[in-house]
């Protein structure tokens, strides 16, 4: 992928994100800009924890400090818990819906459903001052 994008297409402004669930798979600081992790936690029970243990695991993968992202998730960590525990995820991405219009109780509707994240929690997160949404990004 690197060879094709950089040498064939001449792209030199790429950001390389490593998504690995095992630090032994980490390819090296010279080829990674951001480390990330997926968390599909079935034990959270809507406590919306910061996911600190996983954050610490991801932070420890590179030798040199790198930003850490929550690349896919079910439960959205509470921004207040993230700040309190200093689990500073660069971004999070709630996985998409799998059951279409099946309703709010479907465990496969990660975004529109309330099985993982209640509407009240989503409102809190996306209106939190520590969360930057697309409408609040500066113009580049």
TORPA-4810 file (N, C-alpha, C, O; in nm, 3 decimals):
<nodes>
NODE_1_0.082_-0.118_0.000_0.000_0.000_0.000_0.088_0.126_0.000_0.064_0.219_-0.077_X
NODE_2_0.188_0.127_0.087_0.279_0.242_0.092_0.343_0.265_-0.044_0.343_0.377_-0.095_X
NODE_3_0.398_0.160_-0.102_0.467_0.173_-0.230_0.373_0.229_-0.337_0.410_0.319_-0.412_X
NODE_4_0.253_0.176_-0.344_0.158_0.222_-0.447_0.118_0.367_-0.424_0.123_0.448_-0.517_X
NODE_5_0.081_0.401_-0.302_0.033_0.537_-0.276_0.144_0.641_-0.288_0.124_0.749_-0.343_X
NODE_6_0.261_0.608_-0.236_0.370_0.705_-0.235_0.445_0.707_-0.368_0.464_0.814_-0.427_X
NODE_7_0.488_0.591_-0.415_0.573_0.588_-0.535_0.493_0.595_-0.665_0.535_0.664_-0.758_X
NODE_8_0.382_0.526_-0.674_0.306_0.529_-0.799_0.219_0.654_-0.810_0.212_0.715_-0.917_X
NODE_9_0.153_0.691_-0.700_0.060_0.805_-0.705_0.121_0.935_-0.653_0.058_1.041_-0.663_X
NODE_10_0.241_0.929_-0.598_0.310_1.050_-0.555_0.249_1.119_-0.434_0.265_1.240_-0.417_X
NODE_11_0.181_1.045_-0.350_0.120_1.104_-0.231_0.222_1.107_-0.118_0.280_1.005_-0.082_X
NODE_12_0.243_1.225_-0.062_0.341_1.240_0.045_0.282_1.311_0.167_0.355_1.349_0.258_X
NODE_13_0.151_1.328_0.168_0.086_1.396_0.281_-0.007_1.300_0.355_-0.112_1.341_0.406_X
NODE_14_0.030_1.174_0.362_-0.053_1.073_0.424_-0.022_1.061_0.573_0.091_1.081_0.616_X
NODE_15_-0.124_1.028_0.649_-0.109_0.998_0.791_-0.135_0.850_0.806_-0.241_0.801_0.766_X
NODE_16_-0.039_0.778_0.863_-0.048_0.633_0.873_-0.096_0.594_1.013_-0.031_0.623_1.113_X
NODE_17_-0.211_0.527_1.015_-0.273_0.484_1.140_-0.258_0.333_1.153_-0.300_0.256_1.065_X
NODE_18_-0.197_0.292_1.262_-0.185_0.148_1.291_-0.297_0.110_1.384_-0.314_0.167_1.492_X
NODE_19_-0.375_0.010_1.340_-0.483_-0.043_1.423_-0.447_-0.186_1.457_-0.465_-0.276_1.375_X
NODE_20_-0.398_-0.206_1.576_-0.358_-0.339_1.616_-0.404_-0.369_1.756_-0.395_-0.285_1.845_X
NODE_21_-0.453_-0.487_1.774_-0.503_-0.525_1.905_-0.394_-0.592_1.989_-0.417_-0.627_2.105_X
NODE_22_-0.277_-0.610_1.930_-0.168_-0.677_2.000_-0.039_-0.599_1.975_0.004_-0.586_1.861_X
NODE_23_0.024_-0.547_2.081_0.147_-0.470_2.063_0.258_-0.546_1.989_0.347_-0.484_1.930_X
NODE_24_0.253_-0.678_1.990_0.355_-0.756_1.918_0.345_-0.735_1.767_0.442_-0.761_1.695_X
NODE_25_0.233_-0.688_1.719_0.214_-0.664_1.576_0.257_-0.524_1.534_0.250_-0.491_1.415_X
NODE_26_0.300_-0.442_1.627_0.336_-0.303_1.596_0.453_-0.300_1.498_0.558_-0.357_1.526_X
NODE_27_0.437_-0.234_1.382_0.541_-0.239_1.278_0.660_-0.147_1.303_0.765_-0.167_1.243_X
NODE_28_0.647_-0.046_1.389_0.760_0.042_1.418_0.725_0.188_1.409_0.640_0.228_1.329_X
NODE_29_0.790_0.267_1.491_0.764_0.411_1.497_0.791_0.483_1.365_0.731_0.587_1.337_X
NODE_30_0.880_0.428_1.284_0.915_0.494_1.158_0.806_0.485_1.053_0.811_0.558_0.954_X
NODE_31_0.707_0.397_1.072_0.601_0.382_0.972_0.461_0.408_1.028_0.362_0.387_0.959_X
NODE_32_0.453_0.453_1.152_0.323_0.478_1.216_0.319_0.621_1.268_0.413_0.667_1.333_X
NODE_33_0.208_0.692_1.238_0.188_0.826_1.291_0.092_0.826_1.410_0.111_0.901_1.506_X
NODE_34_-0.009_0.741_1.404_-0.113_0.732_1.507_-0.137_0.585_1.538_-0.146_0.504_1.446_X
NODE_35_-0.148_0.550_1.665_-0.186_0.414_1.703_-0.334_0.415_1.738_-0.387_0.515_1.787_X
NODE_36_-0.401_0.302_1.713_-0.545_0.297_1.742_-0.585_0.158_1.789_-0.510_0.061_1.777_X
NODE_37_-0.704_0.152_1.842_-0.755_0.027_1.897_-0.906_0.022_1.876_-0.972_0.126_1.876_X
NODE_38_-0.960_-0.097_1.858_-1.105_-0.118_1.850_-1.153_-0.174_1.984_-1.087_-0.259_2.043_X
NODE_39_-1.267_-0.125_2.031_-1.324_-0.178_2.155_-1.474_-0.202_2.134_-1.552_-0.109_2.116_X
NODE_40_-1.510_-0.327_2.136_-1.651_-0.367_2.138_-1.675_-0.434_2.271_-1.670_-0.556_2.284_X
NODE_41_-1.701_-0.351_2.370_-1.711_-0.395_2.509_-1.855_-0.433_2.541_-1.945_-0.349_2.533_X
NODE_42_-1.876_-0.557_2.577_-2.011_-0.602_2.615_-2.030_-0.601_2.766_-2.135_-0.644_2.814_X
NODE_43_-1.932_-0.551_2.841_-1.942_-0.553_2.986_-1.957_-0.414_3.046_-1.965_-0.401_3.168_X
NODE_44_-1.960_-0.309_2.965_-1.963_-0.172_3.017_-2.091_-0.142_3.093_-2.088_-0.068_3.192_X
NODE_45_-2.202_-0.196_3.051_-2.332_-0.174_3.115_-2.367_-0.026_3.128_-2.424_0.017_3.228_X
NODE_46_-2.333_0.049_3.026_-2.364_0.191_3.017_-2.302_0.274_3.129_-2.363_0.371_3.176_X
NODE_47_-2.182_0.236_3.172_-2.108_0.322_3.265_-2.022_0.420_3.187_-1.974_0.519_3.242_X
NODE_48_-2.002_0.392_3.058_-1.929_0.479_2.966_-1.791_0.517_3.021_-1.754_0.635_3.024_X
NODE_49_-1.717_0.416_3.062_-1.583_0.437_3.115_-1.488_0.490_3.009_-1.516_0.485_2.889_X
NODE_50_-1.375_0.540_3.054_-1.276_0.600_2.964_-1.200_0.495_2.883_-1.131_0.529_2.787_X
NODE_51_-1.213_0.369_2.921_-1.138_0.260_2.857_-0.989_0.277_2.881_-0.907_0.251_2.793_X
NODE_52_-0.953_0.321_3.001_-0.814_0.349_3.037_-0.720_0.232_3.014_-0.612_0.254_2.958_X
NODE_53_-0.752_0.108_3.054_-0.656_-0.001_3.031_-0.621_-0.020_2.883_-0.505_-0.044_2.849_X
NODE_54_-0.720_-0.008_2.796_-0.693_-0.023_2.652_-0.613_0.096_2.601_-0.523_0.080_2.519_X
NODE_55_-0.645_0.215_2.649_-0.569_0.333_2.611_-0.423_0.317_2.651_-0.333_0.346_2.572_X
NODE_56_-0.398_0.272_2.774_-0.261_0.253_2.821_-0.187_0.147_2.739_-0.068_0.160_2.712_X
NODE_57_-0.258_0.043_2.699_-0.197_-0.060_2.615_-0.157_-0.001_2.480_-0.047_-0.027_2.431_X
NODE_58_-0.245_0.079_2.422_-0.214_0.140_2.292_-0.100_0.240_2.303_-0.014_0.246_2.216_X
NODE_59_-0.099_0.320_2.409_0.007_0.418_2.430_0.143_0.350_2.442_0.245_0.405_2.398_X
NODE_60_0.144_0.233_2.501_0.273_0.165_2.526_0.328_0.091_2.404_0.442_0.046_2.408_X
NODE_61_0.251_0.077_2.297_0.298_0.004_2.179_0.419_0.071_2.113_0.520_0.004_2.088_X
NODE_62_0.413_0.201_2.085_0.531_0.263_2.023_0.638_0.298_2.125_0.609_0.316_2.244_X
NODE_63_0.762_0.308_2.078_0.871_0.353_2.165_0.863_0.504_2.185_0.886_0.556_2.294_X
NODE_64_0.830_0.574_2.077_0.815_0.719_2.080_0.666_0.750_2.098_0.581_0.683_2.039_X
NODE_65_0.633_0.849_2.178_0.493_0.885_2.205_0.419_0.918_2.076_0.467_0.997_1.994_X
NODE_66_0.301_0.858_2.059_0.217_0.880_1.942_0.075_0.911_1.989_0.034_0.865_2.096_X
NODE_67_-0.002_0.987_1.910_-0.144_1.004_1.942_-0.215_0.869_1.936_-0.177_0.781_1.859_X
NODE_68_-0.320_0.854_2.017_-0.393_0.728_2.026_-0.540_0.752_1.994_-0.603_0.842_2.050_X
NODE_69_-0.595_0.671_1.904_-0.735_0.684_1.864_-0.814_0.559_1.901_-0.760_0.448_1.906_X
NODE_70_-0.940_0.580_1.926_-1.035_0.470_1.946_-1.102_0.451_1.811_-1.203_0.514_1.781_X
NODE_71_-1.045_0.362_1.730_-1.081_0.354_1.589_-1.220_0.298_1.564_-1.285_0.338_1.468_X
NODE_72_-1.267_0.209_1.647_-1.404_0.158_1.639_-1.449_0.129_1.782_-1.372_0.081_1.864_X
NODE_73_-1.575_0.160_1.809_-1.625_0.133_1.943_-1.775_0.108_1.943_-1.847_0.145_1.850_X
NODE_74_-1.819_0.045_2.050_-1.962_0.029_2.077_-2.001_0.139_2.175_-2.067_0.236_2.136_X
NODE_75_-1.962_0.128_2.302_-1.988_0.233_2.401_-1.896_0.352_2.375_-1.777_0.335_2.348_X
NODE_76_-1.953_0.472_2.382_-1.874_0.594_2.369_-1.824_0.632_2.508_-1.905_0.650_2.599_X
NODE_77_-1.694_0.646_2.526_-1.644_0.688_2.657_-1.696_0.827_2.696_-1.710_0.915_2.611_X
NODE_78_-1.724_0.844_2.822_-1.769_0.973_2.874_-1.652_1.071_2.874_-1.547_1.040_2.931_X
NODE_79_-1.667_1.188_2.811_-1.556_1.284_2.806_-1.507_1.329_2.944_-1.389_1.360_2.960_X
NODE_80_-1.596_1.333_3.042_-1.552_1.370_3.177_-1.463_1.262_3.237_-1.366_1.293_3.306_X
NODE_81_-1.494_1.135_3.210_-1.411_1.025_3.259_-1.278_1.020_3.183_-1.174_0.988_3.241_X
NODE_82_-1.283_1.051_3.055_-1.160_1.059_2.975_-1.066_1.163_3.036_-0.947_1.137_3.053_X
NODE_83_-1.119_1.280_3.069_-1.038_1.387_3.127_-0.986_1.349_3.266_-0.870_1.373_3.299_X
NODE_84_-1.073_1.291_3.347_-1.034_1.255_3.484_-0.923_1.150_3.486_-0.833_1.155_3.569_X
NODE_85_-0.931_1.054_3.392_-0.834_0.944_3.390_-0.720_0.967_3.290_-0.629_0.886_3.279_X
NODE_86_-0.727_1.078_3.217_-0.626_1.115_3.118_-0.608_1.008_3.010_-0.497_0.977_2.968_X
NODE_87_-0.720_0.953_2.967_-0.721_0.860_2.854_-0.758_0.943_2.731_-0.871_0.933_2.681_X
NODE_88_-0.666_1.022_2.682_-0.693_1.122_2.579_-0.698_1.061_2.439_-0.603_1.072_2.361_X
NODE_89_-0.810_0.997_2.409_-0.833_0.944_2.275_-0.835_1.059_2.175_-0.902_1.160_2.199_X
NODE_90_-0.763_1.045_2.067_-0.760_1.148_1.963_-0.896_1.160_1.895_-0.944_1.270_1.868_X
NODE_91_-0.958_1.046_1.869_-1.095_1.042_1.817_-1.157_0.911_1.857_-1.088_0.819_1.902_X
NODE_92_-1.287_0.903_1.841_-1.359_0.776_1.854_-1.454_0.767_1.735_-1.496_0.869_1.681_X
NODE_93_-1.485_0.645_1.697_-1.578_0.624_1.586_-1.674_0.512_1.624_-1.635_0.395_1.631_X
NODE_94_-1.798_0.550_1.648_-1.901_0.451_1.678_-1.930_0.375_1.550_-1.950_0.434_1.444_X
NODE_95_-1.930_0.242_1.561_-1.955_0.160_1.444_-2.095_0.185_1.392_-2.184_0.224_1.469_X
NODE_96_-2.117_0.163_1.265_-2.244_0.190_1.198_-2.352_0.089_1.236_-2.325_-0.008_1.307_X
NODE_97_-2.471_0.113_1.189_-2.584_0.024_1.216_-2.581_-0.098_1.126_-2.543_-0.089_1.009_X
NODE_98_-2.620_-0.212_1.182_-2.623_-0.335_1.106_-2.762_-0.387_1.077_-2.780_-0.472_0.990_X
NODE_99_-2.861_-0.336_1.151_-2.997_-0.389_1.134_-3.092_-0.290_1.071_-3.214_-0.305_1.082_X
NODE_100_-3.038_-0.188_1.005_-3.126_-0.092_0.939_-3.229_-0.035_1.034_-3.195_0.010_1.143_X
NODE_101_-3.354_-0.035_0.993_-3.457_0.027_1.076_-3.511_-0.066_1.185_-3.628_-0.056_1.221_X
NODE_102_-3.429_-0.155_1.237_-3.476_-0.254_1.335_-3.513_-0.193_1.469_-3.577_-0.259_1.551_X
NODE_103_-3.473_-0.069_1.492_-3.513_-0.005_1.615_-3.401_0.018_1.713_-3.287_-0.024_1.692_X
NODE_104_-3.435_0.086_1.821_-3.336_0.131_1.916_-3.284_0.020_2.007_-3.182_0.039_2.073_X
NODE_105_-3.350_-0.094_2.012_-3.306_-0.199_2.103_-3.212_-0.299_2.038_-3.160_-0.387_2.107_X
NODE_106_-3.191_-0.289_1.909_-3.106_-0.385_1.839_-2.959_-0.365_1.877_-2.907_-0.254_1.867_X
NODE_107_-2.892_-0.473_1.920_-2.748_-0.461_1.951_-2.663_-0.439_1.826_-2.543_-0.412_1.839_X
NODE_108_-2.720_-0.450_1.708_-2.645_-0.427_1.584_-2.659_-0.284_1.533_-2.597_-0.249_1.433_X
NODE_109_-2.739_-0.204_1.599_-2.751_-0.063_1.562_-2.669_0.020_1.659_-2.719_0.073_1.758_X
NODE_110_-2.541_0.029_1.628_-2.447_0.094_1.718_-2.469_0.244_1.728_-2.447_0.303_1.834_X
NODE_111_-2.512_0.306_1.619_-2.525_0.452_1.620_-2.667_0.497_1.653_-2.686_0.571_1.749_X
NODE_112_-2.765_0.456_1.576_-2.902_0.506_1.599_-2.969_0.437_1.716_-3.060_0.493_1.777_X
NODE_113_-2.925_0.317_1.749_-2.987_0.244_1.859_-2.944_0.296_1.995_-2.852_0.377_2.007_X
NODE_114_-3.013_0.247_2.097_-2.979_0.283_2.234_-2.932_0.163_2.314_-2.921_0.169_2.436_X
NODE_115_-2.903_0.054_2.246_-2.854_-0.065_2.314_-2.722_-0.035_2.385_-2.700_-0.078_2.498_X
NODE_116_-2.633_0.038_2.317_-2.503_0.073_2.375_-2.503_0.215_2.431_-2.463_0.236_2.546_X
NODE_117_-2.545_0.311_2.353_-2.537_0.452_2.392_-2.676_0.514_2.390_-2.741_0.521_2.286_X
NODE_118_-2.721_0.558_2.506_-2.853_0.621_2.512_-2.849_0.753_2.437_-2.742_0.811_2.418_X
NODE_119_-2.964_0.799_2.396_-2.969_0.929_2.329_-2.919_1.040_2.422_-2.853_1.133_2.377_X
NODE_120_-2.950_1.029_2.551_-2.901_1.129_2.647_-2.749_1.128_2.652_-2.687_1.235_2.659_X
NODE_121_-2.687_1.010_2.649_-2.541_1.003_2.650_-2.483_1.061_2.522_-2.384_1.135_2.526_X
NODE_122_-2.542_1.029_2.408_-2.492_1.084_2.282_-2.503_1.236_2.281_-2.413_1.305_2.233_X
NODE_123_-2.612_1.289_2.334_-2.627_1.435_2.342_-2.517_1.495_2.430_-2.457_1.596_2.394_X
NODE_124_-2.492_1.432_2.545_-2.387_1.481_2.635_-2.252_1.482_2.565_-2.180_1.581_2.569_X
NODE_125_-2.217_1.370_2.501_-2.087_1.356_2.437_-2.069_1.459_2.326_-1.970_1.532_2.325_X
NODE_126_-2.164_1.465_2.233_-2.146_1.549_2.116_-2.164_1.698_2.144_-2.132_1.781_2.059_X
NODE_127_-2.214_1.732_2.262_-2.223_1.873_2.303_-2.118_1.909_2.407_-2.116_2.022_2.457_X
NODE_128_-2.031_1.816_2.440_-1.929_1.838_2.542_-1.821_1.931_2.487_-1.783_1.918_2.370_X
NODE_129_-1.771_2.024_2.568_-1.669_2.117_2.518_-1.537_2.050_2.478_-1.461_2.108_2.401_X
NODE_130_-1.509_1.929_2.526_-1.386_1.859_2.487_-1.401_1.777_2.360_-1.304_1.717_2.315_X
NODE_131_-1.520_1.773_2.303_-1.545_1.695_2.181_-1.563_1.791_2.064_-1.649_1.878_2.067_X
NODE_132_-1.482_1.772_1.963_-1.492_1.857_1.843_-1.570_1.780_1.738_-1.532_1.669_1.700_X
NODE_133_-1.678_1.838_1.693_-1.759_1.777_1.588_-1.732_1.851_1.457_-1.674_1.960_1.457_X
NODE_134_-1.775_1.793_1.347_-1.748_1.848_1.215_-1.790_1.994_1.203_-1.720_2.074_1.141_X
NODE_135_-1.904_2.027_1.261_-1.953_2.165_1.249_-1.867_2.264_1.329_-1.879_2.385_1.308_X
NODE_136_-1.781_2.216_1.418_-1.696_2.304_1.499_-1.550_2.304_1.451_-1.466_2.370_1.511_X
NODE_137_-1.521_2.231_1.345_-1.385_2.233_1.291_-1.357_2.366_1.223_-1.447_2.423_1.162_X
NODE_138_-1.236_2.416_1.234_-1.203_2.540_1.163_-1.195_2.512_1.013_-1.173_2.399_0.970_X
NODE_139_-1.214_2.617_0.936_-1.199_2.604_0.790_-1.051_2.594_0.758_-0.970_2.671_0.811_X
NODE_140_-1.016_2.501_0.673_-0.875_2.484_0.635_-0.850_2.542_0.500_-0.738_2.537_0.450_X
</nodes>
